[in-house]
Amino acid sequence: MFRAQSCHPLDPLSAAEISVAVGTVRAAGATPEVRDSMRFIEVVLLEPDKNIVALADAYFYPPFQPSLLPKTKGGVFLPSKLPARRARLVVYNKRSNETSIWVVELTQVHAATRGGPNRGKVISSQVIPDVQPPMDAMEYAECEAVVKDFPPFQEAMRKRGILDMDLVMVDPWCVGYYGEKDAPSRRLAKPLIFCRTESECPMENGYARPVEGIYVLVDMQNMMVIEFEDRKLVPLPPVDPLRNYTVGETRGGVDRSDVKPLQIIQPEGPSFRVNGQFVEWQKWNFRVGFTPKEGLVIYSVAYVDGSGGRRPIAHRLSFVEMVVPYGDPNEPHYRKNAFDAGEDGLGKNAHSLKRGCDCLGYIKYFDAHFTNFVGGVETIENCVCMHEEDHGILWKHQDWRSGLSEVRRSRRLTVSFFCTVANYEYGFFWHFYQDGKIEAEVKLTGILSLGALQPGEYRKYGTTIAPGLYAPVHQHFFVSRMDMAVDCKPGEAFNQVVEVDMKVEEPGMNNIHNNAFYAEEKVLRSEMEAMRDCSPLSARHWIIKNTRNVNRTGQLTGYKLMPGSNCMPLAGPEAKFMRRAAFLKHNLWVTQYAHDEMYPGGEFPNQNPRDNEGLTTWVQQNRSLEETDIVLWYIFGITHVPRLEDWPVMPVEHIGFTLAPHGFFNCSPAVDVPPSTSDVDLKENGVAKPTTTTLLSKL
């Protein structure tokens, strides 16, 4: 008997659940002072073990999938109910400067929604020494106000001709870790200063006028300026007439008027189906999740393959960290090495998406709920966008003898969100294709982080984009964590990773024409062996294979990771930020699954004094990868040498990678896609007759 539940174990915490978790932790404070000092950095679902998820999918939550029931020696065990959901909270105590992690069992959340008592139960609490949690938007706002109210800062701004402090923008940046002065015994920020020119223009691009030469250090715990120095009087860049990006002002011209409307309509609705967070589209099914740090999370990815049934591909897909190091050795730019997930939070910086602008077509939106710094619940409406897109030709072939042609158009399902971290915007996308392919894509846009120049000055570490204004060179690195399960049913751990390189055959009897090359496979047997780099010259890629399942040719079924464009850090080996970002030393890492190994630089990279924490420490265990539950960590980056065309707002840059079936299907899943176009009509006088008739497939 199936027992439908109202909430799946992987559903993100609801607003009510967050409120109960916060209330439970606050009530557990030993004294009123402790309770008043609690600041809530993060409240997220404590994700259950994979067997609990399988049990929920099989027996408790529609669409019921009995084939996923976990097997035991004594047969199938069916509990009467699922375990209670749990929340994991990261709490910063503003009074003691301590960070703690709490686990709360959410037993009767519905009571709180009716005005009853909080019914959560504290399962554990632990103070984490020597760390600083991510910064919060409320802290940033307070920091800006404190700096602008600081008399020496006001005097420094007057020297630069700025009397109206409402024009000043203070962007707090985490200090990173460059020495003992940055130790996490203090919660610190080193702001960057900018200044707008017009008080009546709230959308003015204030990043066009960086204020250089001022050094500010802020104690974020006590919210006070603890160090200040006006080191160098650098004139503010002159007002750039091309600085703004609002309607009709970009490039000093007007909006284009010769673009005709482009409509995307689906008169019969979309092809996807949504039940809560569960999505079905074509033969795909998965769950949509969201966390404050990672943003969008894709759970339980599977492909329904005819008689093969539901075939799992991945347990969990997400972006777990990103690092943005700058290449200018001058103050303050050498300190600009942002860890945008670990120091700020990609999800907490997400924003509502707008139909017709961020997404087109028939849209399904998902909201996201967060706690703010003081424990209140905030909701970002329309935070995640899901829609279908036409993607050109999927495949085509024309028989030159008969003139007959077969062609299929490609359609993909796209799930995405956008976040703003200070001046930059990042869009994170997961695309699902009809041929079984999954594509991860990041779109980078927004505004450059700029520096001011003295009259006649030139910096070789950047591009001059306007008088007195330059953009330093920098890089963006993204880390995707892929908890794989290729053809693994619940409870199975039968995956391995194979590296494939194209090799040129040695001259000789096997290569008498000197044209031979072949694919050479190498099994990555341990974690230390699996620290790998991209190699475009050998077309290197990696295949995640199931060690027990074979296709019709007897080869192991698998999915391959195909790198896109990529780069390596251009900083020297002794660069200070590499202490915290040692995971950037390789493009690919593979680890044996561990429940608490989530973030490549550790959970708290902010002011982290420890060297090589995270991935580089975990792989020292050198666990076996020959047949196990594996996690891929793919690091991909882009080197940004700014150009004039990136000002005042940057056109989108695209970067990403692809997971593609490799011997996973016995034949291409794309061949059974209904035809959407026909290039030829019936033969006329024995000759194929071309036609422009288009047959629209049903949406």
NUPAKE-107087 format. One line per field, with one value per residue (C-alpha): x, z, y. Coordinates in pm, 1 decimal. Example, Ala and Ser with C-alpha at 12.3 -4.5 7.8 and 13.67 -1.06 7.14 Angstrom:
% NUPAKE-107087
x <- (1230.0:1367.0)
z <- (780.0:714.0)
y <- (-450.0:-106.0)
This chain:
% NUPAKE-107087
x <- (0.0:154.8:149.4:163.2:344.8:304.6:677.3:954.9:1278.6:1470.0:1227.0:1390.7:1282.2:953.4:916.4:738.3:1016.5:1280.1:1085.1:1059.1:1429.3:1531.1:1290.8:1412.2:1778.7:1708.0:1505.7:1800.2:2028.0:2160.8:2095.1:1900.8:2233.5:2324.2:1982.8:1994.5:2341.6:2247.6:2279.3:2156.0:2390.0:2227.3:1929.9:1909.8:1769.7:1997.2:1981.8:1896.8:2086.4:2036.3:1840.4:1580.9:1545.4:1502.8:1240.9:1048.9:1053.5:944.3:677.1:583.6:581.4:419.7:497.8:552.2:843.6:847.5:1157.3:1356.3:1276.5:1601.5:1680.1:1784.5:1890.2:1554.4:1359.4:1205.8:1156.8:870.5:854.8:522.9:658.5:965.7:1207.3:1137.1:1300.6:1598.0:1742.2:2107.1:2180.6:2500.3:2477.4:2716.7:2720.4:2782.1:2869.0:3128.8:3245.9:3177.8:3035.4:2828.7:2643.9:2308.2:2092.0:1720.8:1459.5:1141.4:880.9:555.6:609.9:238.8:180.2:386.8:183.5:-130.0:29.1:119.0:454.2:771.7:801.2:1153.4:1405.6:1777.3:1966.5:2317.2:2511.9:2881.8:3106.0:3345.4:3670.8:3889.6:3638.6:3435.1:3105.1:2990.3:2903.9:2541.0:2360.2:2252.4:2616.3:2710.1:2447.3:2564.2:2926.8:2848.6:2671.5:2955.8:3222.3:3022.9:2969.7:3341.0:3477.7:3827.0:3658.0:3432.8:3739.8:3915.1:3613.2:3604.8:3966.6:3836.1:3554.9:3276.5:3049.3:2729.3:2780.2:2461.5:2659.8:2920.7:2902.8:3086.8:3122.5:3249.3:3486.9:3609.2:3976.3:4075.9:4384.4:4725.3:4875.9:4806.1:4638.5:4358.5:4306.9:3942.9:3973.0:3824.2:3547.2:3691.1:3609.6:3812.0:3566.0:3607.9:3481.2:3293.8:3105.8:2811.0:2779.1:2401.8:2181.3:1868.3:1973.9:1948.6:2036.1:2358.0:2658.5:2854.6:3121.9:3243.2:3414.2:3630.8:3784.8:4146.6:4413.1:4187.2:4253.9:3970.4:3951.2:3617.6:3551.7:3225.8:3156.3:3148.2:3071.5:3342.2:3631.4:3949.3:4207.3:4193.7:4453.7:4432.9:4743.1:4739.8:4529.6:4417.8:4180.0:3836.6:3798.9:3618.1:3252.1:3230.2:2933.8:2920.3:2912.3:2543.0:2365.2:2000.2:1751.9:1851.9:2187.1:2420.9:2697.4:2542.0:2283.1:1926.6:1768.5:1741.3:1404.1:1443.0:1400.9:1064.2:880.5:987.0:715.4:756.1:417.3:307.7:-67.8:-109.3:112.8:455.0:571.9:702.0:503.3:569.7:454.6:594.3:969.9:954.1:994.5:923.7:1009.4:1044.3:1219.3:1393.7:1293.8:1462.8:1398.7:1468.3:1630.6:1792.1:2039.1:2171.1:2529.9:2498.1:2176.9:2013.9:2058.0:1940.4:1860.9:1791.7:1855.9:1729.6:1629.6:1331.7:1460.4:1172.4:1204.9:1516.2:1296.9:1422.6:1800.4:1977.0:2255.1:2333.2:2228.5:2306.9:2437.7:2532.3:2790.3:2960.4:3222.1:3362.3:3681.3:3761.7:4133.3:4260.6:4596.6:4695.5:4964.2:4872.5:4657.3:4368.5:4334.7:4573.0:4330.0:4036.1:4010.4:3643.1:3500.1:3149.3:2982.4:3177.4:3217.8:2879.4:2643.8:2527.3:2173.0:2132.6:2234.8:1981.1:1698.5:1350.8:1335.6:1105.0:899.4:997.1:1339.5:1525.8:1314.2:1091.9:804.0:588.9:767.5:750.2:898.2:1018.5:1042.4:1327.7:1306.8:1595.7:1660.9:1795.9:2072.2:1840.4:1638.9:1343.5:1227.3:1260.2:1125.2:1270.5:976.5:1040.5:1395.1:1439.7:1314.6:1231.0:1124.9:1168.7:1385.9:1421.5:1788.9:1825.4:1895.0:1925.7:2023.9:1980.3:2068.0:1986.9:2027.7:2203.0:2069.0:1700.4:1705.1:1501.3:1591.0:1522.4:1571.0:1481.0:1483.0:1639.4:1450.4:1597.9:1463.9:1647.8:1655.0:1838.2:1886.7:2078.1:2264.0:2431.2:2751.3:2840.1:2922.6:2900.4:2603.5:2622.4:2361.4:2377.9:2203.4:2138.2:2016.1:1856.9:1848.4:1642.4:1952.3:2032.6:2285.5:2315.1:2489.7:2608.9:2650.1:2751.5:2672.5:2883.8:2773.4:2740.0:2989.9:3368.1:3545.3:3754.1:4046.1:4138.0:4449.5:4660.7:4670.7:4894.9:4929.1:4915.2:4881.1:4998.4:4779.1:4456.0:4279.6:4215.6:3848.3:3789.4:3996.1:4137.5:3967.6:4097.1:3978.6:4227.2:4277.0:4118.6:3990.0:3665.0:3673.0:3367.3:3348.8:3074.8:3018.6:2859.6:2754.2:2717.2:2509.9:2536.0:2301.9:2319.0:1999.2:1954.8:2215.1:2447.2:2792.8:2920.3:3087.1:3443.3:3612.7:3813.6:4036.3:4046.1:4326.4:4370.5:4710.1:4901.8:5018.7:5394.0:5529.0:5581.2:5390.6:5074.6:5095.3:5262.8:5067.6:5138.2:4771.7:4669.6:4544.9:4329.1:4158.4:4356.5:4166.7:4310.0:4114.3:4164.7:4199.2:4252.8:4190.1:4554.1:4567.6:4250.0:4385.4:4374.5:4396.4:4237.5:4442.9:4294.0:4582.1:4478.3:4102.0:4102.1:3771.4:3651.1:3388.3:3192.6:3122.4:2900.5:3114.4:2821.9:2595.3:2677.2:2516.9:2434.3:2799.7:2916.0:3075.6:3019.6:2749.4:2862.0:2838.4:3130.3:3240.3:3338.7:3530.9:3457.4:3704.6:3911.0:4218.4:4448.9:4527.1:4779.6:4898.3:5233.4:5254.1:5310.6:5006.2:4829.5:4478.9:4594.2:4624.3:4245.3:4192.8:4436.1:4160.7:4229.3:4555.9:4371.3:4070.3:3930.4:3922.4:3743.3:3657.1:3474.0:3141.8:3134.4:2827.6:3018.7:3253.9:3062.2:3281.4:3622.1:3787.0:3610.4:3279.0:3425.1:3683.3:3629.9:3957.1:4058.2:4415.0:4445.1:4643.5:4495.4:4170.4:3900.0:3962.1:4339.3:4310.0:4036.1:4224.7:4522.5:4317.8:4371.3:4046.5:3978.2:3775.8:3767.2:3404.4:3235.4:3005.8:3200.2:3188.1:3334.3:3465.1:3513.7:3683.7:3650.0:3748.8:3777.4:4049.9:3899.5:4116.0:3872.1:3802.6:3633.5:3322.2:3280.8:3192.4:2959.8:2801.1:2952.3:2789.7:2738.6:3032.2:2948.9:3145.2:3058.3:3084.2:2873.0:2774.3:2688.5:2579.8:2866.1:2742.7:2459.4:2185.6:2163.6:2068.6:2038.7:1736.9:1708.1:1588.8:1238.6:1182.9:880.8:974.7:917.7:1008.6:1003.4:1242.8:1085.7:738.8:629.4:833.2:721.9:814.8:1049.9:1244.2:1231.8:1046.6:1166.8:905.0:902.8:616.4:683.6:505.7:494.9:519.7:285.4:433.0)
z <- (0.0:-106.9:153.0:-5.6:197.2:168.5:169.8:-2.9:194.9:-63.3:-83.1:30.8:371.1:367.2:527.6:821.9:868.3:866.6:1128.7:1352.2:1314.6:1401.4:1694.5:1830.0:1823.5:1969.4:2252.6:2328.7:2402.6:2757.9:2844.5:2701.4:2593.9:2396.6:2233.0:2137.1:1988.9:1754.4:1384.9:1134.6:840.9:685.6:750.3:508.0:477.4:627.8:332.8:434.4:343.3:-9.8:104.4:264.4:-65.0:-251.8:-2.3:-42.4:-421.6:-416.1:-150.8:-0.1:-267.3:-613.0:-875.9:-683.5:-814.3:-639.2:-834.5:-617.6:-291.3:-102.9:-87.1:233.3:305.9:465.3:176.8:137.8:460.5:454.6:750.0:834.1:793.0:685.8:941.4:1046.1:835.7:983.1:940.9:959.8:1085.6:1073.8:1355.8:1425.7:1777.1:1742.5:2110.2:2136.5:1771.8:1766.6:1483.3:1560.5:1364.9:1488.9:1377.1:1451.8:1400.5:1257.6:1423.3:1409.0:1198.5:1124.1:1486.9:1435.5:1131.7:1347.7:1612.8:1837.4:2004.0:1812.9:1807.0:1675.4:1871.1:1895.8:1793.4:1817.7:1843.1:1796.1:1808.5:1512.1:1621.4:1411.2:1134.2:1003.2:828.8:510.3:520.6:508.1:319.5:647.3:755.7:424.2:469.3:824.9:713.5:442.7:693.5:948.1:693.2:554.3:908.0:996.5:1016.0:871.9:576.7:520.1:525.5:271.5:44.0:77.8:-46.2:-357.7:-401.3:-263.9:-14.6:-59.4:117.3:-39.7:-362.1:-202.9:-251.3:-4.6:-117.8:173.4:59.5:276.4:363.3:258.0:436.6:381.3:728.6:1099.4:1087.1:886.6:1137.2:1207.4:1569.0:1425.6:1166.5:909.6:585.0:356.9:155.8:-196.1:-247.3:-546.8:-608.0:-825.0:-977.5:-977.2:-670.8:-886.5:-1083.4:-866.9:-1162.9:-1236.6:-1276.9:-966.8:-1046.6:-1314.3:-1047.9:-813.7:-520.1:-481.6:-223.7:81.1:309.8:540.8:773.1:943.1:1245.0:1134.0:1475.2:1656.4:1337.6:1369.0:1161.9:1328.1:1071.2:832.0:614.4:328.8:158.6:-179.7:-337.3:-668.7:-858.2:-925.9:-1289.8:-1492.9:-1561.8:-1850.2:-2080.1:-2169.4:-1809.4:-1781.4:-1908.3:-1866.7:-2152.0:-2427.7:-2270.5:-2359.4:-2589.8:-2571.7:-2832.5:-2844.1:-2830.3:-3156.4:-3325.4:-3616.1:-3416.6:-3483.5:-3210.5:-3164.5:-3005.6:-2847.4:-2797.9:-2676.7:-2736.1:-2582.2:-2284.3:-2202.6:-2244.0:-1888.9:-1585.5:-1233.6:-904.3:-622.7:-689.3:-909.9:-1283.5:-1576.4:-1932.1:-2233.4:-2070.2:-1801.8:-1439.5:-1150.6:-849.9:-813.5:-493.6:-375.6:-101.5:15.9:-71.0:-397.3:-536.9:-774.7:-694.2:-923.7:-743.1:-851.0:-1224.4:-1422.9:-1777.2:-1847.1:-2116.3:-2244.6:-2126.8:-1933.7:-1695.9:-1486.5:-1525.2:-1271.5:-1385.6:-1089.2:-726.2:-702.5:-933.6:-824.1:-831.8:-492.2:-521.2:-742.5:-713.6:-885.8:-855.9:-994.3:-1166.0:-1062.5:-788.1:-676.6:-377.0:-343.1:-640.5:-528.1:-242.6:-479.1:-466.4:-402.0:-301.6:-407.7:-275.9:46.3:145.2:28.4:-101.5:-460.0:-356.5:-106.1:-379.9:-629.9:-749.8:-896.0:-1266.5:-1505.9:-1776.7:-2120.0:-2004.7:-1814.8:-1958.6:-2264.4:-2342.8:-2103.3:-1767.9:-1447.5:-1157.3:-822.2:-517.0:-265.0:111.2:326.8:672.7:703.7:944.9:1243.0:1183.2:984.2:675.1:332.3:5.3:-339.9:-573.0:-920.6:-817.9:-1044.3:-1401.7:-1599.4:-1961.8:-2296.4:-2574.3:-2940.5:-2997.7:-3371.2:-3553.2:-3346.5:-3643.6:-4017.1:-4312.1:-4681.4:-4917.1:-5219.9:-5445.5:-5364.7:-5244.1:-4942.8:-4615.9:-4249.0:-3995.7:-3630.1:-3437.9:-3095.6:-2791.8:-2445.5:-2097.3:-1916.0:-1539.7:-1424.6:-1177.9:-1171.8:-885.7:-835.0:-632.4:-602.2:-956.8:-1133.5:-1247.7:-1292.1:-1450.6:-1374.4:-1615.0:-1644.2:-1988.8:-2051.7:-2412.1:-2600.7:-2690.5:-2324.2:-2289.4:-1986.7:-2031.1:-1749.2:-1846.4:-1667.3:-1816.5:-1694.4:-1728.3:-1515.9:-1456.2:-1439.8:-1108.7:-1193.8:-1074.4:-1105.2:-1281.2:-1223.0:-1519.6:-1783.4:-1588.5:-1760.6:-1601.8:-1786.5:-1562.7:-1716.0:-1994.9:-2002.9:-2089.2:-2026.6:-1918.8:-1571.7:-1559.1:-1613.5:-1567.7:-1418.8:-1575.8:-1374.5:-1389.2:-1293.8:-1174.6:-1107.8:-926.7:-1016.2:-778.2:-944.9:-720.0:-988.9:-1001.6:-1359.8:-1391.9:-1013.4:-837.7:-471.0:-253.3:-545.3:-585.1:-914.7:-1081.5:-1190.1:-1389.5:-1705.4:-1863.3:-2243.4:-2452.1:-2826.1:-2913.2:-3241.3:-3342.2:-3363.3:-3719.7:-3820.5:-3934.6:-3758.5:-3914.3:-4251.6:-4383.6:-4073.5:-4033.2:-3742.9:-3407.5:-3140.8:-2806.6:-2505.2:-2182.9:-1834.0:-1521.6:-1242.0:-954.4:-655.7:-547.0:-576.2:-927.9:-1021.2:-990.7:-1361.0:-1604.4:-1939.0:-2248.9:-2569.1:-2776.8:-2690.4:-2684.0:-2323.1:-2162.3:-1881.5:-1876.4:-1566.6:-1625.3:-1451.4:-1376.0:-1391.0:-1677.5:-2045.3:-2366.8:-2671.9:-2782.8:-2443.0:-2340.6:-1999.7:-1998.2:-1911.9:-1927.7:-2037.6:-1909.5:-2206.3:-2105.9:-2271.9:-2290.8:-1974.9:-1815.7:-1516.4:-1248.0:-1374.0:-1023.8:-901.2:-677.5:-368.0:-426.8:-95.7:-224.1:-342.8:22.2:29.4:-333.2:-372.9:-557.3:-857.6:-920.2:-1120.6:-1353.0:-1230.7:-893.7:-815.5:-462.2:-299.2:-172.4:185.5:326.1:479.6:187.4:15.6:-44.9:-218.5:-3.0:316.9:438.9:571.9:331.5:475.1:651.5:652.6:790.1:714.9:411.1:154.9:339.7:159.7:-154.7:-128.4:223.4:147.6:-140.8:86.9:214.2:-135.3:-123.3:-392.3:-697.3:-877.4:-800.5:-564.8:-515.1:-683.5:-683.9:-967.0:-899.6:-1226.5:-1214.4:-1520.1:-1570.9:-1799.9:-1822.2:-1867.3:-2041.1:-2046.5:-2372.7:-2456.5:-2561.9:-2203.7:-2089.1:-1938.3:-1905.2:-2025.5:-2296.3:-2171.9:-2176.2:-2185.8:-2027.6:-1924.2:-1990.2:-2102.5:-1960.5:-2257.5:-2281.1:-2382.8:-2457.2:-2214.4:-2469.9:-2710.1:-2976.5:-2984.9:-2785.3:-3039.1:-3326.3:-3184.8:-3156.2:-3375.5:-3699.0:-3685.2:-4042.1:-4384.7:-4657.1:-4943.7:-5070.9:-5275.5:-5583.4:-5905.1:-6222.3:-6018.4:-5882.8:-5524.2:-5511.9:-5251.3:-5053.0:-4789.5:-4598.6:-4226.6:-4005.4:-3651.4:-3392.0:-3096.2:-2807.3)
y <- (0.0:330.1:607.4:951.5:1215.3:1591.7:1667.3:1474.1:1423.3:1631.3:1923.5:2249.2:2374.1:2562.1:2903.9:2739.2:2485.4:2759.8:2953.1:2647.9:2566.2:2923.3:2938.2:2605.7:2710.8:3051.3:2896.0:2666.9:2963.6:2948.7:3314.9:3609.9:3763.8:3451.8:3439.2:3807.3:3765.0:3482.4:3562.2:3306.8:3258.5:2955.9:2728.3:2436.3:2090.4:1826.4:1592.9:1235.7:922.0:798.0:491.6:723.0:908.4:579.9:465.1:791.7:767.0:404.6:396.9:731.8:999.0:1004.8:902.2:578.0:371.7:30.9:-75.8:165.4:-11.6:-77.1:-447.0:-623.4:-980.5:-1050.7:-902.6:-560.0:-366.1:-116.0:124.4:284.3:636.8:827.8:975.6:1334.0:1602.8:1781.1:2128.6:2224.3:2576.1:2780.3:3035.1:3322.2:3465.1:3837.2:3869.6:3591.6:3582.4:3207.3:3000.7:2694.1:2426.1:2301.9:2011.7:2039.9:1771.8:1920.0:1703.4:1901.9:2208.7:2243.6:2348.2:2662.9:2765.0:2763.3:2979.7:2687.1:2624.6:2551.4:2174.3:2132.0:1927.3:2006.8:1694.3:1840.3:2164.0:2218.2:2524.0:2526.4:2690.9:2916.9:2997.7:3288.4:3212.9:3391.2:3759.2:3869.2:4146.1:4306.9:4324.0:4483.0:4753.7:4823.5:4833.7:5088.5:5312.2:5286.2:5377.3:5670.4:5805.2:5783.3:6143.3:6069.0:5896.4:6196.9:6422.2:6199.0:6221.5:6601.5:6608.5:6435.6:6685.9:6465.4:6640.4:6439.4:6104.6:5971.6:5942.2:5715.7:5337.2:5113.8:4751.4:4537.1:4261.5:3977.4:4017.2:3665.2:3540.3:3696.5:3660.9:3656.3:3998.4:3833.0:3549.9:3455.6:3570.5:3892.9:3925.2:4163.1:4338.9:4565.6:4772.9:4905.3:5260.1:5403.2:5726.7:5820.1:6167.3:6231.7:6211.2:6205.5:5898.7:5584.1:5360.0:5544.7:5317.4:5410.0:5151.9:5393.7:5606.9:5396.7:5583.6:5474.0:5548.1:5497.7:5201.1:5094.4:4793.3:4724.6:4504.8:4342.8:4191.1:4524.8:4718.8:4981.7:5112.1:4983.9:5096.1:5389.5:5555.3:5802.6:5671.9:5836.8:6107.7:5963.1:6193.1:6052.6:5948.2:6214.9:6155.9:5911.4:5990.2:5619.6:5499.2:5411.5:5103.0:5203.9:5229.2:5468.3:5558.9:5272.6:5394.7:5739.1:5644.3:5520.5:5176.4:4987.7:5031.3:4787.9:4465.0:4304.4:4111.0:3749.8:3539.4:3198.8:3037.3:2694.6:2692.5:2346.9:2422.3:2280.1:1921.8:1899.0:1791.3:1916.1:1766.5:1978.5:1975.5:1663.5:1722.4:1490.8:1587.8:1362.8:1063.1:1264.7:1296.0:1476.3:1700.2:2071.5:2196.3:2517.3:2613.6:2953.3:2862.6:2667.6:2804.0:2555.0:2183.4:1902.0:1575.8:1216.3:1255.2:957.1:860.4:632.1:398.8:188.3:-171.7:-69.7:127.4:417.2:439.0:663.1:895.1:1122.0:1161.6:1532.4:1807.3:2158.8:2437.7:2435.6:2710.2:2980.4:3184.9:3514.7:3603.9:3935.2:3977.9:4331.7:4331.5:4684.8:4782.9:4708.9:4476.5:4203.4:4129.5:4082.8:3703.2:3642.4:3304.1:3393.5:3077.2:3026.6:3393.0:3522.6:3254.2:3213.7:3126.1:3408.7:3653.9:3518.8:3739.9:3716.2:3643.9:3825.9:3665.1:3790.7:3911.7:3640.2:3356.7:3317.9:3086.2:2887.1:2921.2:2722.6:2918.4:2789.9:3016.3:3002.5:3060.5:3182.7:3308.9:3659.4:3757.7:3805.0:3487.6:3617.0:3430.0:3588.8:3455.7:3513.0:3466.9:3324.5:3241.1:2936.9:2933.7:2620.4:2624.0:2449.6:2587.1:2508.7:2426.5:2401.0:2075.9:1758.7:1541.4:1528.0:1308.3:1328.7:1033.4:1176.3:900.9:942.7:1300.3:1195.3:1359.4:1297.5:1573.4:1627.5:1949.7:1957.3:2068.9:2108.5:2164.8:2442.6:2498.5:2811.2:3094.6:3424.1:3585.1:3921.9:3940.4:4311.2:4419.5:4082.3:3872.6:3497.0:3272.7:2900.2:2664.5:2292.8:2186.5:1845.8:1723.1:1466.0:1263.4:1193.3:1473.8:1706.8:2039.9:2265.1:2629.5:2947.8:3288.1:3579.2:3939.7:4253.3:4533.3:4524.1:4584.2:4889.0:5095.3:5463.5:5593.4:5899.8:6138.8:5982.7:5657.8:5319.2:4975.1:4667.9:4452.8:4573.6:4760.2:5134.7:5166.1:5538.7:5840.1:5770.1:5430.8:5079.4:4721.1:4471.9:4130.8:3851.6:3495.3:3320.9:2959.6:2743.9:2411.8:2165.4:1876.6:1573.7:1287.7:1021.6:703.5:578.9:281.3:228.7:134.9:234.8:69.9:-3.4:150.5:14.4:313.6:380.1:659.3:598.9:863.6:860.1:1012.2:1000.7:852.4:860.3:513.3:470.6:439.6:78.3:-226.7:-109.3:236.5:209.0:509.7:724.1:807.7:586.5:706.0:543.1:599.0:481.4:419.2:429.4:341.0:594.9:350.7:581.9:939.3:1042.8:901.5:1087.3:1443.0:1522.4:1813.8:1885.7:1807.9:1950.6:1812.5:1457.6:1528.0:1408.2:1323.3:1102.2:826.4:726.3:357.5:109.7:-196.8:-442.6:-329.5:-383.8:-265.5:-477.5:-486.4:-608.6:-278.9:-124.9:143.2:493.9:871.0:1084.9:1422.7:1637.4:1951.7:2281.5:2568.7:2590.6:2745.1:2711.8:2972.2:3224.8:3312.8:3188.1:2880.0:3096.8:3318.6:3368.6:3296.8:2952.7:2847.7:2852.0:2751.5:2462.8:2275.3:2501.2:2314.9:2048.9:2050.9:1719.8:1549.9:1224.8:1116.8:832.7:961.9:1091.5:1264.9:1557.0:1629.3:1906.6:2211.9:2192.2:2459.3:2358.8:2495.5:2822.6:2971.7:3322.0:3422.9:3056.9:3024.4:2653.3:2546.0:2304.9:2240.1:2046.5:1843.8:1837.0:1696.6:1443.9:1282.0:1214.7:919.7:777.8:581.4:325.0:431.9:99.2:12.8:253.1:550.5:830.5:1208.5:1416.6:1766.1:1950.2:2291.0:2512.8:2871.8:3168.2:3431.9:3776.3:4034.1:4327.8:4510.9:4838.2:4647.4:4520.9:4871.5:4985.2:4641.3:4316.0:4104.9:3750.9:3510.7:3138.5:2856.2:2504.5:2132.0:1836.7:1500.1:1278.0:913.1:683.4:334.0:402.4:334.2:42.2:293.2:668.9:788.7:1068.2:848.7:818.1:1192.3:1279.3:1455.4:1828.2:1921.3:1764.0:1875.2:1679.0:1610.0:1310.9:1234.1:1397.5:1210.3:994.8:1294.1:1408.4:1737.6:1990.9:2178.0:2448.2:2288.1:2277.9:2027.9:2163.6:1892.1:1920.8:2117.6)
